[in-house]
Amino acid sequence: MNVTQDYAPGTGADASLSPILKPGNWRAVLTWNAAPRDLDTHVIIPGGCHVYYRNRRCTSGSAITNLDVDATQGYGPETTTFDNLSNGLYRYYVYIFAPADGSFIPSNGRVMIYNEQGLQRDVAVPTFGYLTNYKYWDVFTINYQNGVASFNVTNRVLATI
């Protein structure tokens, strides 16, 4: 990549880089436009621990799920890393934190999901099929059982989780 001039965030020159992950580890990278100002990553891990901006790290056995970056002024990225998964279901979703009357429609929200093989999915927020006041974007689940991760994109906007 060769950048020859300055670009403002959100003007088409944004890039997300993800370091190579160890086998069995995952990373989710959330990006969006200037509006809504603050989208928040949430992850429920096996055993019920909830990762989000007020509780940025959860453990389950040797598994660690960490909200690495919490962006609050538009664009992101917010990154979440899943290290050494333990058996059970991991659920990743996004909540509109600010403004209170925000909508996903102008957000151009995207979640890029990586594992040790690189980018697995680039999921764009749906832009139709829900009410504009719905605040939750259910993005994906990982069901990990005995060394095997089953990855499922849910990609739906909901009134509640």
MARGUVEX-18382 format. One record per atom (N, C-alpha, C): x, y, z; atom name. Coordinates in nm, 2 decimals, padded with zeros to 4 digits. Example, Ala and Ser with C-alpha at 12.3 -4.5 7.8 and 13.67 -1.06 7.14 Angstrom:
<ketis>
<<01.32, -00.57, 00.78>, "N"> <<01.23, -00.45, 00.78>, "CA"> <<01.32, -00.33, 00.78>, "C"> <<01.28, -00.22, 00.71>, "N"> <<01.37, -00.11, 00.71>, "CA"> <<01.29, 00.00, 00.79>, "C"> 
</ketis>
This chain:
<ketis>
<<00.08, -00.12, 00.00>, "N"> <<00.00, 00.00, 00.00>, "CA"> <<00.09, 00.12, 00.00>, "C"> <<00.06, 00.21, -00.09>, "N"> <<00.14, 00.34, -00.10>, "CA"> <<00.04, 00.46, -00.09>, "C"> <<00.04, 00.53, 00.02>, "N"> <<-00.04, 00.64, 00.05>, "CA"> <<00.04, 00.77, 00.02>, "C"> <<-00.01, 00.85, -00.07>, "N"> <<00.06, 00.97, -00.12>, "CA"> <<00.00, 01.10, -00.07>, "C"> <<-00.11, 01.09, 00.00>, "N"> <<-00.17, 01.22, 00.05>, "CA"> <<-00.25, 01.19, 00.17>, "C"> <<-00.29, 01.29, 00.25>, "N"> <<-00.38, 01.27, 00.37>, "CA"> <<-00.52, 01.25, 00.33>, "C"> <<-00.59, 01.16, 00.41>, "N"> <<-00.73, 01.13, 00.39>, "CA"> <<-00.80, 01.14, 00.52>, "C"> <<-00.92, 01.20, 00.52>, "N"> <<-01.00, 01.20, 00.64>, "CA"> <<-01.06, 01.07, 00.66>, "C"> <<-01.09, 01.03, 00.79>, "N"> <<-01.16, 00.90, 00.82>, "CA"> <<-01.29, 00.90, 00.74>, "C"> <<-01.32, 00.78, 00.69>, "N"> <<-01.45, 00.76, 00.62>, "CA"> <<-01.46, 00.81, 00.48>, "C"> <<-01.35, 00.85, 00.42>, "N"> <<-01.35, 00.90, 00.28>, "CA"> <<-01.31, 00.80, 00.18>, "C"> <<-01.31, 00.67, 00.21>, "N"> <<-01.28, 00.57, 00.11>, "CA"> <<-01.14, 00.52, 00.11>, "C"> <<-01.05, 00.57, 00.19>, "N"> <<-00.92, 00.52, 00.20>, "CA"> <<-00.89, 00.45, 00.33>, "C"> <<-01.00, 00.42, 00.41>, "N"> <<-00.98, 00.34, 00.53>, "CA"> <<-00.94, 00.20, 00.50>, "C"> <<-00.86, 00.14, 00.59>, "N"> <<-00.82, 00.00, 00.58>, "CA"> <<-00.81, -00.06, 00.72>, "C"> <<-00.85, -00.18, 00.73>, "N"> <<-00.83, -00.26, 00.85>, "CA"> <<-00.73, -00.36, 00.83>, "C"> <<-00.63, -00.37, 00.92>, "N"> <<-00.53, -00.47, 00.92>, "CA"> <<-00.54, -00.56, 01.04>, "C"> <<-00.52, -00.68, 01.02>, "N"> <<-00.53, -00.78, 01.13>, "CA"> <<-00.41, -00.87, 01.13>, "C"> <<-00.34, -00.87, 01.25>, "N"> <<-00.22, -00.95, 01.25>, "CA"> <<-00.26, -01.10, 01.24>, "C"> <<-00.16, -01.18, 01.19>, "N"> <<-00.19, -01.32, 01.17>, "CA"> <<-00.22, -01.38, 01.31>, "C"> <<-00.33, -01.46, 01.31>, "N"> <<-00.37, -01.52, 01.44>, "CA"> <<-00.32, -01.66, 01.46>, "C"> <<-00.31, -01.70, 01.58>, "N"> <<-00.26, -01.84, 01.61>, "CA"> <<-00.38, -01.93, 01.57>, "C"> <<-00.35, -02.06, 01.54>, "N"> <<-00.45, -02.15, 01.51>, "CA"> <<-00.56, -02.16, 01.62>, "C"> <<-00.69, -02.15, 01.57>, "N"> <<-00.80, -02.16, 01.67>, "CA"> <<-00.85, -02.03, 01.72>, "C"> <<-00.77, -01.92, 01.69>, "N"> <<-00.81, -01.79, 01.74>, "CA"> <<-00.89, -01.71, 01.63>, "C"> <<-00.97, -01.62, 01.67>, "N"> <<-01.06, -01.54, 01.58>, "CA"> <<-01.05, -01.40, 01.62>, "C"> <<-01.08, -01.31, 01.52>, "N"> <<-01.09, -01.17, 01.55>, "CA"> <<-01.20, -01.11, 01.47>, "C"> <<-01.28, -01.02, 01.53>, "N"> <<-01.39, -00.94, 01.46>, "CA"> <<-01.35, -00.80, 01.46>, "C"> <<-01.36, -00.73, 01.35>, "N"> <<-01.33, -00.59, 01.33>, "CA"> <<-01.46, -00.52, 01.28>, "C"> <<-01.51, -00.43, 01.36>, "N"> <<-01.63, -00.35, 01.33>, "CA"> <<-01.59, -00.21, 01.28>, "C"> <<-01.64, -00.17, 01.16>, "N"> <<-01.62, -00.03, 01.11>, "CA"> <<-01.76, 00.02, 01.07>, "C"> <<-01.77, 00.16, 01.07>, "N"> <<-01.90, 00.22, 01.03>, "CA"> <<-01.87, 00.36, 00.99>, "C"> <<-01.97, 00.43, 00.94>, "N"> <<-01.96, 00.57, 00.90>, "CA"> <<-01.96, 00.66, 01.02>, "C"> <<-01.97, 00.79, 01.00>, "N"> <<-01.97, 00.89, 01.11>, "CA"> <<-02.10, 00.88, 01.19>, "C"> <<-02.21, 00.84, 01.13>, "N"> <<-02.34, 00.82, 01.20>, "CA"> <<-02.39, 00.68, 01.19>, "C"> <<-02.43, 00.62, 01.29>, "N"> <<-02.44, 00.68, 01.43>, "CA"> <<-02.30, 00.69, 01.49>, "C"> <<-02.29, 00.79, 01.58>, "N"> <<-02.15, 00.82, 01.64>, "CA"> <<-02.09, 00.70, 01.71>, "C"> <<-02.16, 00.62, 01.78>, "N"> <<-02.10, 00.51, 01.86>, "CA"> <<-02.18, 00.38, 01.85>, "C"> <<-02.12, 00.29, 01.78>, "N"> <<-02.17, 00.15, 01.78>, "CA"> <<-02.08, 00.07, 01.87>, "C"> <<-02.15, -00.02, 01.95>, "N"> <<-02.08, -00.10, 02.05>, "CA"> <<-02.08, -00.24, 02.02>, "C"> <<-01.96, -00.30, 02.02>, "N"> <<-01.95, -00.45, 02.01>, "CA"> <<-01.99, -00.52, 02.14>, "C"> <<-02.06, -00.63, 02.13>, "N"> <<-02.10, -00.71, 02.24>, "CA"> <<-02.07, -00.86, 02.21>, "C"> <<-02.02, -00.93, 02.30>, "N"> <<-02.00, -01.08, 02.28>, "CA"> <<-02.05, -01.15, 02.41>, "C"> <<-02.13, -01.25, 02.39>, "N"> <<-02.17, -01.34, 02.50>, "CA"> <<-02.09, -01.46, 02.48>, "C"> <<-02.01, -01.50, 02.58>, "N"> <<-01.93, -01.62, 02.57>, "CA"> <<-01.99, -01.74, 02.65>, "C"> <<-01.94, -01.86, 02.63>, "N"> <<-01.99, -01.98, 02.70>, "CA"> <<-01.98, -01.95, 02.85>, "C"> <<-02.09, -01.98, 02.93>, "N"> <<-02.09, -01.95, 03.07>, "CA"> <<-02.16, -01.82, 03.10>, "C"> <<-02.19, -01.74, 02.99>, "N"> <<-02.27, -01.62, 03.01>, "CA"> <<-02.19, -01.49, 03.03>, "C"> <<-02.06, -01.49, 03.04>, "N"> <<-01.99, -01.36, 03.06>, "CA"> <<-02.01, -01.27, 02.93>, "C"> <<-02.03, -01.14, 02.96>, "N"> <<-02.06, -01.05, 02.86>, "CA"> <<-01.95, -00.95, 02.83>, "C"> <<-01.89, -00.95, 02.71>, "N"> <<-01.78, -00.86, 02.68>, "CA"> <<-01.85, -00.74, 02.61>, "C"> <<-01.81, -00.62, 02.66>, "N"> <<-01.86, -00.49, 02.60>, "CA"> <<-01.77, -00.38, 02.66>, "C"> <<-01.80, -00.26, 02.63>, "N"> <<-01.72, -00.15, 02.68>, "CA"> <<-01.70, -00.14, 02.83>, "C"> <<-01.79, -00.18, 02.91>, "N"> <<-01.77, -00.18, 03.05>, "CA"> <<-01.71, -00.30, 03.11>, "C"> <<-01.70, -00.41, 03.03>, "N"> <<-01.64, -00.53, 03.07>, "CA"> <<-01.56, -00.59, 02.95>, "C"> <<-01.44, -00.54, 02.93>, "N"> <<-01.37, -00.56, 02.81>, "CA"> <<-01.30, -00.69, 02.80>, "C"> <<-01.31, -00.78, 02.90>, "N"> <<-01.24, -00.90, 02.90>, "CA"> <<-01.32, -01.01, 02.97>, "C"> <<-01.33, -01.13, 02.91>, "N"> <<-01.40, -01.24, 02.98>, "CA"> <<-01.31, -01.36, 02.96>, "C"> <<-01.31, -01.45, 03.06>, "N"> <<-01.24, -01.58, 03.04>, "CA"> <<-01.33, -01.69, 03.07>, "C"> <<-01.30, -01.80, 03.01>, "N"> <<-01.38, -01.93, 03.03>, "CA"> <<-01.28, -02.04, 03.02>, "C"> <<-01.23, -02.09, 03.13>, "N"> <<-01.12, -02.19, 03.13>, "CA"> <<-01.00, -02.11, 03.08>, "C"> <<-00.93, -02.17, 02.97>, "N"> <<-00.82, -02.10, 02.91>, "CA"> <<-00.86, -02.01, 02.80>, "C"> <<-00.99, -02.00, 02.77>, "N"> <<-01.03, -01.91, 02.67>, "CA"> <<-01.04, -01.76, 02.72>, "C"> <<-01.00, -01.67, 02.63>, "N"> <<-01.00, -01.53, 02.66>, "CA"> <<-01.07, -01.46, 02.54>, "C"> <<-01.17, -01.38, 02.57>, "N"> <<-01.23, -01.29, 02.47>, "CA"> <<-01.21, -01.15, 02.52>, "C"> <<-01.16, -01.07, 02.43>, "N"> <<-01.11, -00.94, 02.47>, "CA"> <<-01.16, -00.83, 02.37>, "C"> <<-01.23, -00.73, 02.42>, "N"> <<-01.25, -00.61, 02.34>, "CA"> <<-01.13, -00.52, 02.34>, "C"> <<-01.05, -00.54, 02.23>, "N"> <<-00.92, -00.47, 02.22>, "CA"> <<-00.93, -00.32, 02.21>, "C"> <<-01.02, -00.27, 02.12>, "N"> <<-01.04, -00.13, 02.09>, "CA"> <<-01.19, -00.10, 02.10>, "C"> <<-01.22, 00.01, 02.17>, "N"> <<-01.36, 00.06, 02.18>, "CA"> <<-01.36, 00.20, 02.12>, "C"> <<-01.41, 00.21, 02.00>, "N"> <<-01.42, 00.34, 01.93>, "CA"> <<-01.55, 00.41, 01.96>, "C"> <<-01.55, 00.54, 01.99>, "N"> <<-01.67, 00.61, 02.03>, "CA"> <<-01.70, 00.73, 01.95>, "C"> <<-01.63, 00.76, 01.85>, "N"> <<-01.65, 00.88, 01.77>, "CA"> <<-01.67, 00.85, 01.62>, "C"> <<-01.74, 00.74, 01.59>, "N"> <<-01.76, 00.71, 01.45>, "CA"> <<-01.65, 00.64, 01.38>, "C"> <<-01.68, 00.57, 01.28>, "N"> <<-01.58, 00.50, 01.19>, "CA"> <<-01.52, 00.37, 01.25>, "C"> <<-01.49, 00.36, 01.37>, "N"> <<-01.42, 00.25, 01.43>, "CA"> <<-01.28, 00.26, 01.40>, "C"> <<-01.20, 00.15, 01.39>, "N"> <<-01.26, 00.02, 01.41>, "CA"> <<-01.26, -00.02, 01.56>, "C"> <<-01.36, -00.11, 01.59>, "N"> <<-01.36, -00.18, 01.72>, "CA"> <<-01.31, -00.32, 01.69>, "C"> <<-01.22, -00.37, 01.77>, "N"> <<-01.17, -00.50, 01.75>, "CA"> <<-01.19, -00.59, 01.87>, "C"> <<-01.23, -00.71, 01.84>, "N"> <<-01.25, -00.81, 01.95>, "CA"> <<-01.17, -00.94, 01.91>, "C"> <<-01.09, -00.99, 02.00>, "N"> <<-01.01, -01.11, 01.98>, "CA"> <<-01.06, -01.22, 02.07>, "C"> <<-01.07, -01.34, 02.00>, "N"> <<-01.12, -01.46, 02.07>, "CA"> <<-01.00, -01.56, 02.07>, "C"> <<-00.94, -01.58, 02.19>, "N"> <<-00.82, -01.66, 02.20>, "CA"> <<-00.85, -01.79, 02.27>, "C"> <<-00.80, -01.91, 02.22>, "N"> <<-00.82, -02.04, 02.28>, "CA"> <<-00.96, -02.07, 02.32>, "C"> <<-01.05, -02.08, 02.22>, "N"> <<-01.19, -02.10, 02.24>, "CA"> <<-01.21, -02.22, 02.33>, "C"> <<-01.32, -02.21, 02.42>, "N"> <<-01.36, -02.32, 02.50>, "CA"> <<-01.50, -02.37, 02.44>, "C"> <<-01.54, -02.49, 02.48>, "N"> <<-01.66, -02.55, 02.43>, "CA"> <<-01.78, -02.46, 02.46>, "C"> <<-01.86, -02.44, 02.36>, "N"> <<-01.99, -02.36, 02.38>, "CA"> <<-02.01, -02.26, 02.27>, "C"> <<-02.11, -02.18, 02.29>, "N"> <<-02.16, -02.08, 02.19>, "CA"> <<-02.11, -01.94, 02.22>, "C"> <<-02.05, -01.88, 02.12>, "N"> <<-02.01, -01.73, 02.13>, "CA"> <<-02.10, -01.66, 02.04>, "C"> <<-02.16, -01.55, 02.09>, "N"> <<-02.26, -01.47, 02.01>, "CA"> <<-02.21, -01.33, 02.00>, "C"> <<-02.19, -01.28, 01.88>, "N"> <<-02.14, -01.14, 01.86>, "CA"> <<-02.25, -01.06, 01.80>, "C"> <<-02.27, -00.94, 01.87>, "N"> <<-02.37, -00.85, 01.81>, "CA"> <<-02.32, -00.71, 01.84>, "C"> <<-02.39, -00.61, 01.77>, "N"> <<-02.36, -00.47, 01.78>, "CA"> <<-02.48, -00.39, 01.83>, "C"> <<-02.46, -00.29, 01.91>, "N"> <<-02.57, -00.21, 01.97>, "CA"> <<-02.54, -00.06, 01.93>, "C"> <<-02.65, 00.01, 01.90>, "N"> <<-02.63, 00.15, 01.87>, "CA"> <<-02.63, 00.22, 02.01>, "C"> <<-02.52, 00.27, 02.05>, "N"> <<-02.51, 00.34, 02.18>, "CA"> <<-02.54, 00.48, 02.17>, "C"> <<-02.49, 00.55, 02.07>, "N"> <<-02.52, 00.70, 02.06>, "CA"> <<-02.52, 00.73, 01.91>, "C"> <<-02.62, 00.82, 01.87>, "N"> <<-02.72, 00.88, 01.95>, "CA"> <<-02.83, 00.78, 01.98>, "C"> <<-02.91, 00.82, 02.09>, "N"> <<-03.02, 00.73, 02.13>, "CA"> <<-03.12, 00.70, 02.02>, "C"> <<-03.14, 00.79, 01.93>, "N"> <<-03.23, 00.77, 01.82>, "CA"> <<-03.17, 00.73, 01.69>, "C"> <<-03.04, 00.68, 01.70>, "N"> <<-02.97, 00.64, 01.58>, "CA"> <<-03.03, 00.52, 01.51>, "C"> <<-02.99, 00.50, 01.38>, "N"> <<-03.03, 00.39, 01.30>, "CA"> <<-02.91, 00.33, 01.23>, "C"> <<-02.92, 00.20, 01.21>, "N"> <<-02.82, 00.13, 01.13>, "CA"> <<-02.81, 00.16, 00.99>, "C"> <<-02.93, 00.22, 00.93>, "N"> <<-02.94, 00.24, 00.79>, "CA"> <<-02.82, 00.33, 00.73>, "C"> <<-02.79, 00.44, 00.79>, "N"> <<-02.68, 00.52, 00.74>, "CA"> <<-02.54, 00.48, 00.78>, "C"> <<-02.53, 00.38, 00.86>, "N"> <<-02.41, 00.34, 00.92>, "CA"> <<-02.31, 00.28, 00.83>, "C"> <<-02.35, 00.21, 00.72>, "N"> <<-02.27, 00.13, 00.64>, "CA"> <<-02.18, 00.04, 00.72>, "C"> <<-02.24, -00.01, 00.83>, "N"> <<-02.16, -00.10, 00.93>, "CA"> <<-02.11, -00.23, 00.86>, "C"> <<-01.99, -00.27, 00.90>, "N"> <<-01.93, -00.39, 00.85>, "CA"> <<-01.86, -00.46, 00.96>, "C"> <<-01.86, -00.59, 00.96>, "N"> <<-01.78, -00.67, 01.05>, "CA"> <<-01.70, -00.76, 00.97>, "C"> <<-01.57, -00.75, 00.98>, "N"> <<-01.48, -00.84, 00.91>, "CA"> <<-01.43, -00.94, 01.01>, "C"> <<-01.44, -01.07, 00.98>, "N"> <<-01.42, -01.18, 01.07>, "CA"> <<-01.30, -01.26, 01.02>, "C"> <<-01.20, -01.27, 01.10>, "N"> <<-01.07, -01.33, 01.07>, "CA"> <<-01.04, -01.46, 01.15>, "C"> <<-00.97, -01.55, 01.10>, "N"> <<-00.90, -01.66, 01.18>, "CA"> <<-00.76, -01.67, 01.12>, "C"> <<-00.69, -01.78, 01.16>, "N"> <<-00.55, -01.79, 01.12>, "CA"> <<-00.53, -01.80, 00.97>, "C"> <<-00.64, -01.83, 00.90>, "N"> <<-00.63, -01.84, 00.75>, "CA"> <<-00.66, -01.71, 00.68>, "C"> <<-00.69, -01.60, 00.76>, "N"> <<-00.72, -01.47, 00.71>, "CA"> <<-00.86, -01.43, 00.72>, "C"> <<-00.91, -01.34, 00.63>, "N"> <<-01.04, -01.29, 00.63>, "CA"> <<-01.14, -01.41, 00.59>, "C"> <<-01.23, -01.44, 00.68>, "N"> <<-01.33, -01.54, 00.65>, "CA"> <<-01.46, -01.48, 00.60>, "C"> <<-01.51, -01.37, 00.65>, "N"> <<-01.63, -01.31, 00.60>, "CA"> <<-01.62, -01.16, 00.63>, "C"> <<-01.69, -01.09, 00.54>, "N"> <<-01.71, -00.94, 00.55>, "CA"> <<-01.86, -00.92, 00.55>, "C"> <<-01.92, -00.89, 00.66>, "N"> <<-02.06, -00.89, 00.68>, "CA"> <<-02.11, -00.75, 00.69>, "C"> <<-02.20, -00.71, 00.60>, "N"> <<-02.25, -00.57, 00.59>, "CA"> <<-02.39, -00.57, 00.66>, "C"> <<-02.41, -00.46, 00.74>, "N"> <<-02.54, -00.45, 00.81>, "CA"> <<-02.65, -00.45, 00.70>, "C"> <<-02.76, -00.52, 00.73>, "N"> <<-02.88, -00.51, 00.64>, "CA"> <<-02.93, -00.37, 00.63>, "C"> <<-02.98, -00.33, 00.52>, "N"> <<-03.03, -00.19, 00.50>, "CA"> <<-03.18, -00.19, 00.48>, "C"> <<-03.25, -00.31, 00.49>, "N"> <<-03.39, -00.31, 00.48>, "CA"> <<-03.45, -00.43, 00.56>, "C"> <<-03.58, -00.44, 00.58>, "N"> <<-03.64, -00.55, 00.64>, "CA"> <<-03.65, -00.54, 00.79>, "C"> <<-03.64, -00.41, 00.85>, "N"> <<-03.65, -00.39, 00.99>, "CA"> <<-03.69, -00.25, 01.01>, "C"> <<-03.74, -00.22, 01.13>, "N"> <<-03.78, -00.09, 01.17>, "CA"> <<-03.66, 00.00, 01.20>, "C"> <<-03.66, 00.12, 01.17>, "N"> <<-03.54, 00.21, 01.18>, "CA"> <<-03.50, 00.23, 01.33>, "C"> <<-03.59, 00.20, 01.42>, "N"> <<-03.56, 00.22, 01.57>, "CA"> <<-03.50, 00.09, 01.63>, "C"> <<-03.48, -00.01, 01.55>, "N"> <<-03.42, -00.13, 01.61>, "CA"> <<-03.27, -00.10, 01.64>, "C"> <<-03.23, -00.15, 01.75>, "N"> <<-03.10, -00.10, 01.81>, "CA"> <<-02.99, -00.21, 01.81>, "C"> <<-03.03, -00.34, 01.77>, "N"> <<-02.93, -00.45, 01.78>, "CA"> <<-02.91, -00.51, 01.65>, "C"> <<-02.78, -00.54, 01.61>, "N"> <<-02.74, -00.60, 01.49>, "CA"> <<-02.68, -00.74, 01.54>, "C"> <<-02.75, -00.85, 01.52>, "N"> <<-02.70, -00.98, 01.55>, "CA"> <<-02.62, -01.02, 01.43>, "C"> <<-02.48, -01.04, 01.45>, "N"> <<-02.39, -01.06, 01.34>, "CA"> <<-02.35, -01.20, 01.31>, "C"> <<-02.30, -01.27, 01.42>, "N"> <<-02.26, -01.41, 01.40>, "CA"> <<-02.24, -01.48, 01.53>, "C"> <<-02.24, -01.62, 01.51>, "N"> <<-02.21, -01.70, 01.63>, "CA"> <<-02.09, -01.80, 01.59>, "C"> <<-02.02, -01.84, 01.69>, "N"> <<-01.92, -01.95, 01.68>, "CA"> <<-01.96, -02.05, 01.78>, "C"> <<-01.99, -02.17, 01.73>, "N"> <<-02.01, -02.28, 01.82>, "CA"> <<-01.89, -02.37, 01.82>, "C"> <<-01.82, -02.37, 01.93>, "N"> <<-01.69, -02.45, 01.94>, "CA"> <<-01.72, -02.57, 02.03>, "C"> <<-01.69, -02.69, 01.97>, "N"> <<-01.70, -02.82, 02.04>, "CA"> <<-01.58, -02.91, 02.01>, "C"> <<-01.51, -02.94, 02.11>, "N"> <<-01.40, -03.04, 02.10>, "CA"> <<-01.30, -03.01, 01.99>, "C"> <<-01.26, -02.89, 01.98>, "N"> <<-01.16, -02.85, 01.88>, "CA"> <<-01.21, -02.81, 01.74>, "C"> <<-01.34, -02.81, 01.73>, "N"> <<-01.40, -02.77, 01.60>, "CA"> <<-01.49, -02.65, 01.61>, "C"> <<-01.46, -02.55, 01.54>, "N"> <<-01.54, -02.42, 01.54>, "CA"> <<-01.64, -02.42, 01.42>, "C"> <<-01.77, -02.41, 01.46>, "N"> <<-01.87, -02.40, 01.35>, "CA"> <<-01.91, -02.25, 01.35>, "C"> <<-01.89, -02.19, 01.24>, "N"> <<-01.91, -02.04, 01.23>, "CA"> <<-02.04, -02.02, 01.15>, "C"> <<-02.13, -01.93, 01.20>, "N"> <<-02.26, -01.90, 01.14>, "CA"> <<-02.29, -01.75, 01.14>, "C"> <<-02.31, -01.70, 01.02>, "N"> <<-02.35, -01.56, 01.00>, "CA"> <<-02.50, -01.55, 01.02>, "C"> <<-02.54, -01.47, 01.12>, "N"> <<-02.69, -01.45, 01.15>, "CA"> <<-02.74, -01.32, 01.08>, "C"> <<-02.66, -01.22, 01.08>, "N"> <<-02.68, -01.09, 01.01>, "CA"> <<-02.83, -01.04, 01.00>, "C"> <<-02.88, -01.01, 01.12>, "N"> <<-03.02, -00.95, 01.13>, "CA"> <<-03.02, -00.84, 01.23>, "C"> <<-03.11, -00.74, 01.20>, "N"> <<-03.13, -00.63, 01.29>, "CA"> <<-03.25, -00.66, 01.37>, "C"> <<-03.25, -00.64, 01.50>, "N"> <<-03.35, -00.68, 01.59>, "CA"> <<-03.39, -00.57, 01.69>, "C"> <<-03.51, -00.58, 01.75>, "N"> <<-03.55, -00.48, 01.85>, "CA"> <<-03.48, -00.51, 01.98>, "C"> <<-03.45, -00.64, 02.01>, "N"> <<-03.39, -00.68, 02.13>, "CA"> <<-03.31, -00.80, 02.11>, "C"> <<-03.22, -00.83, 02.20>, "N"> <<-03.14, -00.96, 02.20>, "CA"> <<-03.19, -01.04, 02.31>, "C"> 
</ketis>
